[in-house]
Amino acid sequence: MFLRLFFMYRSFINYSIYTDAYSKKVCKNYGFTSGVRFSYKCQLENHPGTFLLVLFTSTVLILAYIMRIFEIPYYRHNKDNVEASLFDDYFNSIWLLVMTITTVGYGDYTPNTTMGKWVAMFAALWLIYDFTSCFVRCEYF
């Protein structure tokens, strides 16, 4: 499923109005390349709210799925635990990630595996970096 989403995303980026022949010609005249990074910058400048919403949503969904992959074996191994079916529901992974990213951290769901903790740390740091860099870039456009 994620491979299909990846191909859909790549076709959107490769065949957008910022990577057509005219854009490549204009970019070449000004001395830079028309690629994925240029498309991101143009999307961020023209539609900052939509770009951030899509970026936040896709990051949360992908990282929640990765978190679930790392956490399910731990919880299924401990069947006598009350929280044995905690990560069977995909929404619980999304909840955990959003609470980690927004630094609310209720503590009702926590990652127990080392890789799950790494995913949570990466998610928090990635989205802090991503949001601050997007706001700084919007200021300079």
C-alpha atoms as one frame of an Amber mdcrd trajectory, in Angstrom:
protein
   0.000   0.000   0.000   2.773   2.429   0.885   4.477   1.690  -2.418   1.369
   2.837  -4.273   1.244   6.005  -2.215   4.924   6.585  -2.893   4.428   6.238
  -6.654   1.424   8.548  -6.549   3.470  11.101  -4.613   6.412  10.820  -7.025
   4.175  11.268 -10.062   2.646  14.354  -8.431   6.103  15.827  -7.890   7.581
  14.750 -11.242   4.650  15.995 -13.326   3.755  19.170 -11.481   3.754  22.631
 -13.017   7.104  23.304 -11.348   8.919  20.540 -13.227   7.589  21.069 -16.749
   9.743  22.203 -19.687   9.064  25.907 -19.180  10.038  25.765 -15.505  13.214
  23.909 -16.352  14.073  26.560 -18.939  13.478  29.414 -16.508  15.461  27.649
 -13.795  18.326  27.031 -16.190  18.387  30.714 -17.164  18.688  31.714 -13.489
  21.283  29.064 -12.681  19.501  26.471 -10.576  17.826  23.156 -11.195  14.129
  22.391 -11.360  13.723  19.304  -9.225  11.931  17.979  -6.186  13.460  20.559
  -3.864  12.353  23.391  -6.160   8.825  21.909  -6.233   8.747  21.792  -2.433
   9.824  25.398  -2.151   7.246  26.530  -4.694   4.468  24.567  -2.998   5.515
  25.995   0.359   5.491  29.545  -0.986   2.202  29.284  -2.879   0.206  27.061
  -0.496   1.913  27.039   2.925  -1.089  25.810   4.916  -1.900  22.941   2.600
   1.750  21.974   2.292   2.231  21.838   6.061  -1.015  19.922   6.566  -0.074
  17.293   3.972   3.461  17.068   5.347   2.263  16.688   8.953  -0.413  14.135
   8.066   1.821  11.984   5.899   4.635  12.058   8.456   2.314  11.045  11.283
   0.694   8.224   9.297   3.992   6.753   8.104   5.780   7.017  11.452   2.741
   5.636  13.319   2.789   2.610  11.041   6.520   2.128  11.669   5.940   2.518
  15.418   3.212  -0.111  15.275   5.505  -2.534  13.423   8.124  -2.245  16.165
   5.728  -2.358  19.119   3.285  -5.154  18.174   5.738  -8.062  18.780   6.496
  -6.793  22.288   2.850  -6.544  23.283   1.883  -9.841  21.676   4.704 -11.600
  23.517   3.374 -10.348  26.879  -0.135 -11.791  26.612  -0.759 -11.678  30.395
  -0.292  -7.926  30.308  -3.496  -5.860  30.416  -2.193  -3.740  27.553  -1.529
  -6.766  25.308  -3.762  -5.458  22.528  -2.617  -1.854  22.789  -1.082  -1.529
  19.344  -3.547  -3.792  17.543  -5.501  -0.637  16.792  -3.716   1.667  14.328
  -5.347   4.717  15.896  -3.485   4.073  19.158  -0.190   4.395  17.278  -1.359
   7.641  15.730  -2.470   8.878  19.157   0.889   8.028  20.692   2.786   9.790
  17.930   0.653  12.934  17.953   0.908  13.183  21.740   4.681  12.778  21.459
   5.025  15.341  18.692   2.884  17.955  20.384   4.772  17.346  23.664   1.538
  16.727  25.558   2.571  13.226  26.598  -0.381  11.960  28.635   1.504   8.754
  29.381  -1.391   6.427  28.627   0.558   4.875  25.711   4.308   4.607  25.715
   6.736   2.786  23.461   8.482  -0.079  25.237  10.925  -1.331  22.620  14.161
   0.445  21.849  13.231   0.936  18.207   9.824   2.301  19.201  11.508   4.847
  21.429  13.848   5.802  18.585  10.878   6.312  16.261   9.181   8.529  18.860
  12.347  10.594  19.338  12.860  10.885  15.586   9.253  11.963  15.080   9.489
  14.674  17.717  12.787  16.034  16.417  11.800  15.733  12.754   8.579  17.675
  13.096  10.166  20.337  15.290  12.836  20.811  12.630  10.334  20.633   9.817
   7.889  23.175  11.207  10.557  25.662  12.250  12.345  25.422   8.913   9.054
  25.902   7.061   8.241  29.022   9.057  11.725  30.418   8.566  11.540  29.742
   4.820   8.137  31.412   4.547   9.601  34.518   6.149  12.296  34.852   3.470
  10.058  34.325   0.428
